[in-house]
Structures are given as C-alpha cells and as structure tokens.
Amino acid sequence: MVKKVAIVGAGPSGILLAHYLLRRGDKYQIDIYDRLNDPRLVKFSKSRTFSIALNDRGMNALRKIEGVEEAVKAISVETTGSINHKKNGKMRRMQRKKPFLTADRTNLAIALLNALTQKYDNSRLNIHFNSKCIQVDFAAKKLKFEKLDEALTPISEADFTVDYDLLIGADGVHSVVRESLLTTEFFECNQKYYRNDYKTIFLPNPNEKPGVNLETGKIHSWILDPNTAVLLVYQLDGTISGVIYFPHKKNQIVGLSTSEEVLQFFQDNFPEVAQLMPKEEAEAFLARPVSSVLTIRCNRYHYSDSVLLIGDAAHAVSPSLGQGCNAALEDVAVFDKLLDQYSDDIALALEQFTINRKEDAHALAELSENASPSSSKLFIQFLIRQRFAKILHKIFPKYFSPSMRDMMDDSTLPYSKILNLYKGWISKFKKSNEKFLANL
Ligand SMILES: Cc1cc2nc3c(=O)[nH]c(=O)nc-3n(C[C@H](O)[C@H](O)[C@H](O)COP(=O)(O)OP(=O)(O)OC[C@H]3O[C@@H](n4cnc5c(N)ncnc54)[C@H](O)[C@@H]3O)c2cc1C
C-alpha cells in the first residue's frame, strides 16, 4: 500500500529526504509543508540566511541522488582553506587537504527544491508553502496547519488538517513536531543555549575596493578573542558575507545604537572588515536581530511506527564546527540505508534510526559545544596542537591521527569515534567553558 508521508520543513534535510523516498518507487506519496513563502518566489532575505560549508558527509548524501551534486555545485563556491587575519596585518593560512563547497542556506534549499520539482510531478509530490504546523495528534495521525499570507500572518479560518502514515519532523531547531513529542511517554529532550550569539554580515565585492586584497576561495577570519570573531566567505556574485559571533552576555554588539557606532566598533576591532563596510550595511547590520544558538539532545528520534525527527529538529548544534547541515544530510542517507536493510519496514527502520544515530548526534553536540575553549591560553595551545597534528599526520600517517577538523570534514568517521579520540581535549575545554560561563 502507498504510504502517505508528511514532511514538515522544506529545509535541506526535508527536501533531500523527499528525493530519497521518491527514488524508492511509488511506495511513497509525499507532501512537504513549510511555514515560509516559497523561497523561489520571494525577494532574497539577508536576515534569514547565511553560508554553509558542505564537507564529505553532506556531499556523500547529496551525490547519491542523480543530478543533485551538480545542482549544488552550480550555486556554491569552492573553498580550499582558511586565512586568519591578525590585527598587525599578518596572516595565518590553513590549507585544506580536500576543497569543500560553501553555499548560501536558502540557495541550497532552492537548488534541492528545483531538482525535486524537475523530477517529480504532483501525482506523487505536493509542496505547500505558507503552511505552519501548529499541532500534532499522534494517536489519530493528524497534523493541523495554520495558513499564512505572504507577510506570514495567519489567514483567519484557513486552518486545515491532514492525515499521514509517516510524519517527518524536519522543521528545524524550534521544531513543533519535537515539541509535540514531549507529550508522549518517555520522550526527553534537553535544549541548551550556546555561549555565543551571532549576527550576519553582508559586504560588497572586496576586489572592487582599492587597497583591499582578500583571496578568493578561502574562509577569512579575524579573531578578537576566543569568543568574538568575524568569519567571511565569498559568494557566487563576488560579494563576501558571513557572521560575527560574540558572547551571549557582556558583549559590545547589543549596545550599538547608530550606524556610526557600528562602523566605529568594526574600525576599532576589525579594521579590515570596517574598510569594506558601507554605511548602508552598517545600518542594515544594526537592524538585523541578534540570533541565539540552541543545542538539542533527544533520547530518541522516532515515535511508534509513524514519526521521525531529522536534521536540526533532532539534533541542532552550534555552527562552531560547521557540521549541522552536513549531519542533517547524513541523517537522510542513514535512514535510506535502513529502509534498504529492512525492506521498507518503517517501524524497524525508525527504531534502528534512533539506535544508529543517537550516540553520534550526542557526540556532535558535545564536540560543537566544546570545540574551542573560552580561555585564551588553552585556545592558543589547541591551535598549535592542531597545526602539529596536521604536520605529523602528513609525515607519519600511520602513527598520528589527522587533526580534529580534518576528521570532521574530510572523512565520514562517526562523530562518536572522533569524540573518543579527542576526549582529553574536549573535557579540558568543557571545564574552561563552564568556568567562563560561571563568571559571566
Ligand atoms: C550562522 C550559521 C552558520 C552555519 N554554518 C554551517 C556550516 O558551515 N555547515 C553546516 O553543516 N551547518 C551549518 N549551520 C547549520 C545549518 O544551517 C543547519 O544544521 C541546517 O540548516 C539544518 O537543516 P534542516 O533542514 O534540518 O533545518 P532548517 O534548515 O532549519 O529548515 C527547517 C525548515 O522548517 C521550516 N519550519 C520550521 N517550523 C515549521 C512549522 N511549524 N511548520 C512548517 N515548517 C516549519 C522552516 O521554515 C525551515 O524551512 C549553520 C547555522 C548557522 C545558524
């Protein structure tokens, strides 16, 4: 019998899962719901997007679907390493063994969406934008949605209800599906704010500014202290964008109240970034909200034989290691493999998904929360250690493991194994971070 699948969330994980399920033949009828407007039809909103670095884990999941790797490459920039800019003008380069792609989060979703609608017509696939899931009835297998207008305000008396055989919660860090699961027996979810917040930055093409030379194909960083830094990457159109992250408490950013103060802040702390920042961007920066980051740890990702959480809904992590989306895409490939293994027996595949994924997702949360220490001394020690790890691994690959970052990005080694290899450092960093938070 054809299974009716409702995917809540048209982000990277939700759309990729639709690709994978539809590829399995006509066993699945897919409906995708998202609370936002169709991103292909609305003006690009800078406050809602940011760049995502896609490494081997994410790319492996994408390339299993014909045509998707090419579609993603077409909207991405190839990145071969990073350059850390010091205040005295010096630079520290980190060359990557394997290049990776950076893509804007919204453009990634659009590329996946276009590839999906080009392949499948509405006989098996329907996508409903402006549809916000507001309630789940697990016993009756029904979902309630609010219909929103273009300004994302609810249209009165336009609520609607749908039923499902399989519900996929791919609705991101603030997942309504996950929230609803809290009413079911023995479902536990721990959510924790990461110590740093962030704001996005969008700057014009640096090469058009005389005297500025920022190499293309690199991630550029300026580190003020272990908890305050600017990270920028080139976009396809030659502009450069990224984020500034800073401590949730005791930071200078939330106190800025005019565009002049914004420019002065960057001039004092990140002069090269200030050079590139026009007054309009300083104004836009001021108006953009500060974003907080939540880490999510759940004790399971399924309910009975009919509900699955994937991506950020299941295990959101801080962007410090650039793994959230890669892990979200990897979830989809893991679930597909389980469907193969259990011949599309959904109940078994769901149960096994939790068993297979929990240890790695929790390890990723631990790694991302404590990937770098708040103490400057430990931070420098760690950077030196990572540099040595790279050199030693290059000369004696049999005896020395790659650096933690290389293992995350250039391999598909399970996160739990990486945590195990680096548990000494991670526990040191955890202590340093707890001390930092206690003193705030
Ligand atoms: C600043 C920043 C930088 C990052 N950099 C990286 C990086 O370099 N590499 C990396 O791998 N990851 C990175 N990430 C993490 C990455 O963005 C996420 O892990 C990824 O987007 C998760 O994909 P998803 O599909 O699970 O969820 P999302 O991308 O959050 O998509 C969820 C979708 O669900 C919809 N939705 C939400 N609630 C409802 C509802 N009630 N009803 C209907 N629809 C709903 C939303 O509109 C959205 O479209 C970064 C994150 C941030 C914040």
PDBQT file of the ligand as one rigid body, heavy atoms in Angstrom, charges set to zero:
ROOT
HETATM    1  C1  LIG A 501      25.217  31.087  11.252  1.00  0.00    +0.000 C 
HETATM    2  C2  LIG A 501      25.135  29.636  10.932  1.00  0.00    +0.000 A 
HETATM    3  C3  LIG A 501      26.124  29.035  10.160  1.00  0.00    +0.000 A 
HETATM    4  C4  LIG A 501      26.054  27.677   9.868  1.00  0.00    +0.000 A 
HETATM    5  N1  LIG A 501      27.059  27.111   9.155  1.00  0.00    +0.000 NA
HETATM    6  C5  LIG A 501      27.024  25.798   8.877  1.00  0.00    +0.000 A 
HETATM    7  C6  LIG A 501      28.070  25.187   8.123  1.00  0.00    +0.000 A 
HETATM    8  O1  LIG A 501      29.028  25.831   7.722  1.00  0.00    +0.000 OA
HETATM    9  N2  LIG A 501      27.966  23.851   7.871  1.00  0.00    +0.000 N 
HETATM   10  C7  LIG A 501      26.922  23.098   8.327  1.00  0.00    +0.000 A 
HETATM   11  O2  LIG A 501      26.898  21.889   8.076  1.00  0.00    +0.000 OA
HETATM   12  N3  LIG A 501      25.920  23.658   9.026  1.00  0.00    +0.000 NA
HETATM   13  C8  LIG A 501      25.938  24.973   9.318  1.00  0.00    +0.000 A 
HETATM   14  N4  LIG A 501      24.909  25.540  10.020  1.00  0.00    +0.000 N 
HETATM   15  C9  LIG A 501      23.775  24.693  10.474  1.00  0.00    +0.000 C 
HETATM   16  C10 LIG A 501      22.734  24.503   9.374  1.00  0.00    +0.000 C 
HETATM   17  O3  LIG A 501      22.207  25.729   8.980  1.00  0.00    +0.000 OA
HETATM   18  C11 LIG A 501      21.593  23.622   9.863  1.00  0.00    +0.000 C 
HETATM   19  O4  LIG A 501      22.104  22.496  10.520  1.00  0.00    +0.000 OA
HETATM   20  C12 LIG A 501      20.722  23.165   8.693  1.00  0.00    +0.000 C 
HETATM   21  O5  LIG A 501      20.095  24.272   8.074  1.00  0.00    +0.000 OA
HETATM   22  C13 LIG A 501      19.672  22.160   9.181  1.00  0.00    +0.000 C 
HETATM   23  O6  LIG A 501      18.816  21.819   8.133  1.00  0.00    +0.000 OA
HETATM   24  P1  LIG A 501      17.334  21.328   8.439  1.00  0.00    +0.000 P 
HETATM   25  O7  LIG A 501      16.732  21.050   7.125  1.00  0.00    +0.000 OA
HETATM   26  O8  LIG A 501      17.366  20.242   9.432  1.00  0.00    +0.000 OA
HETATM   27  O9  LIG A 501      16.629  22.557   9.165  1.00  0.00    +0.000 OA
HETATM   28  P2  LIG A 501      16.387  24.060   8.672  1.00  0.00    +0.000 P 
HETATM   29  O10 LIG A 501      17.400  24.464   7.676  1.00  0.00    +0.000 OA
HETATM   30  O11 LIG A 501      16.265  24.871   9.904  1.00  0.00    +0.000 OA
HETATM   31  O12 LIG A 501      14.973  24.010   7.941  1.00  0.00    +0.000 OA
HETATM   32  C14 LIG A 501      13.783  23.822   8.685  1.00  0.00    +0.000 C 
HETATM   33  C15 LIG A 501      12.604  24.254   7.838  1.00  0.00    +0.000 C 
HETATM   34  O13 LIG A 501      11.410  24.008   8.594  1.00  0.00    +0.000 OA
HETATM   35  C16 LIG A 501      10.515  25.094   8.447  1.00  0.00    +0.000 C 
HETATM   36  N5  LIG A 501       9.659  25.131   9.634  1.00  0.00    +0.000 N 
HETATM   37  C17 LIG A 501      10.002  25.430  10.902  1.00  0.00    +0.000 A 
HETATM   38  N6  LIG A 501       8.933  25.338  11.723  1.00  0.00    +0.000 NA
HETATM   39  C18 LIG A 501       7.871  24.970  10.942  1.00  0.00    +0.000 A 
HETATM   40  C19 LIG A 501       6.491  24.717  11.211  1.00  0.00    +0.000 A 
HETATM   41  N7  LIG A 501       5.976  24.816  12.439  1.00  0.00    +0.000 N 
HETATM   42  N8  LIG A 501       5.708  24.364  10.189  1.00  0.00    +0.000 NA
HETATM   43  C20 LIG A 501       6.198  24.254   8.909  1.00  0.00    +0.000 A 
HETATM   44  N9  LIG A 501       7.502  24.495   8.614  1.00  0.00    +0.000 NA
HETATM   45  C21 LIG A 501       8.337  24.835   9.617  1.00  0.00    +0.000 A 
HETATM   46  C22 LIG A 501      11.449  26.306   8.332  1.00  0.00    +0.000 C 
HETATM   47  O14 LIG A 501      10.799  27.380   7.681  1.00  0.00    +0.000 OA
HETATM   48  C23 LIG A 501      12.607  25.739   7.517  1.00  0.00    +0.000 C 
HETATM   49  O15 LIG A 501      12.426  25.925   6.133  1.00  0.00    +0.000 OA
HETATM   50  C24 LIG A 501      24.963  26.903  10.345  1.00  0.00    +0.000 A 
HETATM   51  C25 LIG A 501      23.944  27.509  11.096  1.00  0.00    +0.000 A 
HETATM   52  C26 LIG A 501      24.036  28.850  11.396  1.00  0.00    +0.000 A 
HETATM   53  C27 LIG A 501      22.948  29.471  12.223  1.00  0.00    +0.000 C 
ENDROOT
TORSDOF 0
